[in-house]
Amino acid sequence: MNAVIQHPNTDAGAARPHPDICVILNRSSGKKKDKTLENRLKDAFARHPGRFELRTVQKGGDLAEAARRAVGEGFPVIVAAGGDGTICAVAAHLVNSDSALAVLPLGTFNFFARGLGLPEDVEEAVELAATGRPQAVSVGEVNGQIFLNNASLGIYPAILQQREGTYRRWGRSRLAAHWSVLVTFFRFHQSLWLRVSIDGVPQRKKTPLAFLARSAYQLEQYGLDGGDCIRDGRFALFLAKDSNRWHLLLYAIRLLWGRMVPGRDFDMFCGEDIVIETRRHRRLVARDGERERMRSPFHFRILRESLRVIAPEPRDPG
């Protein structure tokens, strides 16, 4: 469903402006369905007559086609309206393109938006999309697929699978998300044998979780180190200690309470080029809340300043 939001000029003979901002709205995103959202968007668009075009999608699988189409049509700004998975899906088609990404955060955590200081209020987000300037940011890539916040193998993809069922039953909330973590850690029992190369230095590890972070904000929310790695343009790689089910459950509780300790609970590494090999040829990989099967080895690298994002001007530290 496409809705072109335009307003007539006072001069009847003047041509209407062509929209230069495409908003891709994922109607399945968010903690709960907001039946007033589209009306609020249209009211916000009215402050910038003729500039916005709203396109809605009902399923996550339609996001890629909507983003490809908007880029192909030459929109200078494309707004991803949804959660972190939606933002990642749209951003993947804007990397190294002439289109800039703007964000309307509608998800449960909104790590990408919060990390950049992007507004979560609808009216403020629309205003920023219309008036802000793009800033170049770096993104992560694994086997050719983009991610903005994190990518992982092992227990985290299982958490996402559990979370989907919990959301369907109880609705989207942070409490439901945290409950999914506890349930999955309790049930999980299969660690991974990994060959890991970090900037060319190899090692072997047995772990239930390999987690590569690109969001310093997310790490800080859980009381984890690694933010300096990310701000320095690298990944923070976390490899959890191999343990039995009860210790994993204890890890989950420590994680949710921000009590994880390096060395005791996990090993952390910094690197910008990381290769992980598993014994099984294909594994589930999670990227910004979405899951897909990929083929080993998994090659993680940084695409430097490859995505332009409409964001607030950095504050002057002075």
C-alpha positions in Angstrom: 0.0 0.0 0.0 1.5 3.3 -1.1 0.3 6.7 0.2 1.7 9.8 -1.4 1.4 12.7 1.1 1.2 15.9 -0.9 -0.5 19.3 -0.4 -1.7 21.7 -3.1 0.2 25.0 -3.6 -1.7 28.2 -3.2 -0.8 29.0 -6.8 -3.1 26.7 -8.9 -0.7 26.9 -11.9 2.4 25.9 -9.9 3.7 22.4 -10.2 3.5 20.2 -7.1 6.9 19.4 -5.6 8.1 15.8 -6.1 8.6 13.9 -2.8 12.2 13.5 -1.9 11.8 11.5 1.3 10.5 8.0 1.2 9.2 6.5 4.5 9.1 2.7 4.6 6.9 1.7 7.5 6.9 -1.9 8.8 3.4 -2.4 10.3 4.5 -5.5 12.1 7.2 -3.6 14.2 6.7 -2.2 17.6 5.7 -3.2 21.1 2.1 -2.9 20.2 0.1 -1.9 17.1 -0.4 1.8 17.1 -3.6 2.4 15.2 -3.0 6.2 15.2 0.6 6.0 13.9 -0.1 6.7 10.2 -2.4 9.7 11.1 0.4 11.1 13.3 2.9 10.6 10.5 0.6 12.4 8.0 0.2 15.3 10.5 4.0 15.5 10.9 4.5 15.4 7.1 2.1 18.3 6.6 4.7 20.6 8.1 6.8 19.8 5.0 4.3 19.9 2.1 5.0 17.6 -0.8 8.3 16.2 0.5 7.2 12.8 2.0 5.9 9.6 0.5 4.7 6.9 2.9 5.0 3.2 1.9 3.8 0.5 4.2 4.8 -3.1 4.3 3.0 -5.9 6.2 5.8 -8.4 6.4 9.5 -8.2 7.0 10.2 -10.0 3.8 8.8 -7.1 1.8 11.3 -4.6 3.3 14.2 -5.5 1.0 12.1 -4.9 -2.1 10.7 -1.7 -0.8 14.2 -0.4 0.0 15.6 -1.5 -3.4 12.7 0.2 -5.2 13.2 3.5 -3.2 16.9 3.6 -3.9 16.3 2.8 -7.6 13.8 5.7 -7.8 16.5 8.1 -6.5 15.1 9.2 -3.2 17.8 11.3 -1.5 16.5 10.2 2.0 14.9 6.9 2.9 13.3 6.5 6.3 13.2 3.1 8.0 10.2 3.1 10.4 10.4 0.0 12.6 12.7 -1.9 15.0 16.4 -2.7 14.7 15.7 -5.5 12.2 13.7 -3.2 10.0 16.4 -0.6 10.1 19.1 -3.1 9.2 17.0 -4.5 6.3 16.6 -1.1 4.8 20.1 0.1 5.5 21.6 -2.9 3.7 20.4 -1.5 0.4 21.6 2.0 1.2 25.2 1.1 1.9 27.5 2.8 -0.7 24.5 4.4 -2.4 23.4 8.0 -3.1 20.5 7.7 -0.6 20.8 8.6 3.1 19.1 6.7 5.9 16.8 8.3 8.4 15.2 6.4 11.2 11.8 6.3 13.0 12.5 3.9 15.9 9.5 1.7 16.6 11.1 -1.4 18.2 11.5 -2.8 21.6 15.2 -1.8 22.2 16.1 0.7 19.4 19.8 0.2 20.0 20.9 1.8 16.7 18.8 4.9 17.1 19.7 5.4 20.8 23.4 4.9 20.1 23.3 7.8 17.6 21.0 10.0 19.7 18.2 9.8 17.2 14.7 10.9 18.5 12.1 8.3 19.2 9.2 10.8 19.1 7.4 10.6 15.8 7.2 14.3 15.2 10.8 14.9 16.1 12.0 12.0 13.9 10.1 13.3 10.9 11.5 16.8 11.5 15.0 15.5 11.7 14.5 13.5 8.4 13.4 16.7 6.7 16.0 19.1 8.0 19.0 17.0 9.2 22.3 16.4 7.5 23.8 13.0 6.8 26.8 11.7 8.7 28.9 8.8 7.5 28.9 5.7 9.8 30.6 2.4 9.6 28.7 -0.9 9.6 29.5 -4.6 10.1 29.3 -7.3 7.5 29.3 -11.1 7.7 29.6 -13.1 4.5 28.2 -10.2 2.5 25.3 -9.4 4.8 25.1 -6.1 6.7 24.5 -5.6 10.4 24.4 -2.4 12.5 24.3 -3.6 16.2 25.5 -7.1 16.5 25.9 -10.6 14.9 26.2 -13.9 16.7 26.4 -17.7 16.6 25.3 -20.2 19.2 22.8 -19.5 21.9 21.7 -16.0 20.8 19.9 -17.2 17.6 18.1 -19.7 19.9 17.1 -16.8 22.2 15.5 -15.0 19.2 13.6 -18.1 18.2 12.2 -18.4 21.8 11.5 -14.6 21.8 9.3 -14.9 18.7 7.1 -17.5 20.4 7.0 -15.4 23.7 6.0 -12.3 21.7 3.2 -14.1 19.9 1.8 -15.3 23.2 2.4 -12.3 25.5 3.1 -9.4 23.2 6.3 -7.4 22.7 7.9 -6.0 25.8 11.3 -5.9 27.5 10.1 -8.2 30.2 9.1 -10.8 27.5 12.5 -10.4 25.9 14.3 -11.0 29.2 12.2 -14.0 30.0 13.2 -15.5 26.6 16.9 -15.1 27.6 16.3 -17.0 30.9 14.3 -19.8 29.3 16.8 -20.3 26.4 19.9 -20.4 28.7 18.2 -23.0 30.8 17.4 -25.2 27.9 20.5 -24.8 25.8 23.1 -27.6 26.0 25.1 -27.6 22.8 28.4 -25.6 22.7 30.3 -24.8 19.5 33.8 -25.8 18.6 35.3 -22.8 16.9 38.4 -21.9 15.0 38.7 -18.1 15.4 41.1 -15.7 13.6 41.2 -12.2 15.0 43.2 -9.9 12.7 45.1 -12.9 11.6 45.8 -14.4 15.0 44.3 -17.9 15.3 42.9 -19.8 18.3 40.5 -22.5 19.1 37.5 -22.1 21.5 34.6 -24.1 22.8 31.7 -21.8 23.6 27.9 -21.6 23.7 28.0 -18.1 22.3 30.1 -16.0 19.9 28.8 -12.4 20.0 30.2 -9.6 17.8 29.1 -6.1 18.9 29.0 -2.9 16.8 26.8 -0.9 19.2 28.7 0.6 22.2 25.3 1.8 23.5 24.0 -1.8 23.7 27.1 -3.0 25.6 26.8 -0.2 28.0 23.2 -1.0 28.7 24.2 -4.4 29.9 27.2 -3.2 31.8 29.7 -4.8 29.4 33.1 -3.5 28.3 34.0 -3.2 24.6 32.6 0.3 23.9 36.1 1.7 23.3 36.8 -1.1 20.7 33.7 0.0 18.8 34.4 3.7 19.0 37.9 2.9 17.7 36.3 1.3 14.6 36.6 -2.4 15.6 34.3 -5.2 16.7 34.0 -6.3 20.3 34.0 -10.1 20.2 32.6 -11.9 23.3 33.1 -15.7 23.6 31.2 -17.1 26.6 32.9 -19.7 28.8 31.9 -23.2 28.2 29.6 -24.4 31.0 26.8 -26.7 32.0 23.2 -25.7 31.9 23.0 -24.3 35.5 26.0 -22.1 34.9 24.5 -20.9 31.7 21.3 -19.9 33.6 23.5 -18.1 36.1 25.2 -16.3 33.2 21.8 -15.2 31.9 20.8 -13.7 35.3 24.2 -11.9 35.5 23.7 -10.5 32.0 20.3 -9.2 32.7 21.5 -7.6 35.9 24.7 -6.2 34.3 27.0 -8.3 36.5 29.0 -10.2 33.8 32.7 -10.3 34.6 35.5 -10.6 31.9 37.6 -13.7 32.4 35.1 -15.4 34.7 32.0 -15.3 32.4 33.5 -14.6 29.0 36.6 -13.7 27.0 36.6 -10.4 25.1 38.6 -9.5 22.1 38.9 -6.5 19.8 39.4 -6.8 16.1 38.4 -5.4 12.7 38.7 -8.6 10.6 37.4 -11.7 12.3 36.9 -15.2 10.8 35.0 -17.9 12.7 34.9 -21.5 11.4 32.6 -24.2 12.8 32.6 -27.9 12.4 29.1 -27.9 11.0 29.1 -26.4 7.5 25.9 -24.3 8.0 24.9 -22.5 11.1 22.2 -20.1 12.2 23.6 -16.5 12.4 21.7 -13.7 14.1 22.0 -10.2 12.7 20.2 -7.3 14.5 17.4 -9.6 15.7 16.9 -11.6 12.5 18.1 -15.1 11.9 19.3 -16.9 8.8 21.5 -19.9 7.9 24.9 -19.1 6.6 27.8 -21.3 5.4 31.1 -21.5 7.5 33.6 -19.9 7.6 31.9 -16.6 8.8 34.0 -13.6 7.8 33.2 -10.4 9.8 34.6 -7.1 8.6 34.0 -3.4 9.0 32.7 -1.4 6.1 34.1 2.0 7.0 31.9 5.1 6.6 29.8 3.2 4.1 26.3 4.3 5.3 25.1 7.9 5.5 22.7 8.5 8.3 20.6 11.6 9.1 21.6 12.3 12.7 21.7 15.2 15.1 24.9 17.3 14.8 27.6 16.1 17.3 27.7 18.2 20.4 30.7 20.5 20.9 32.5 19.0 23.9 33.6 22.5 24.8 
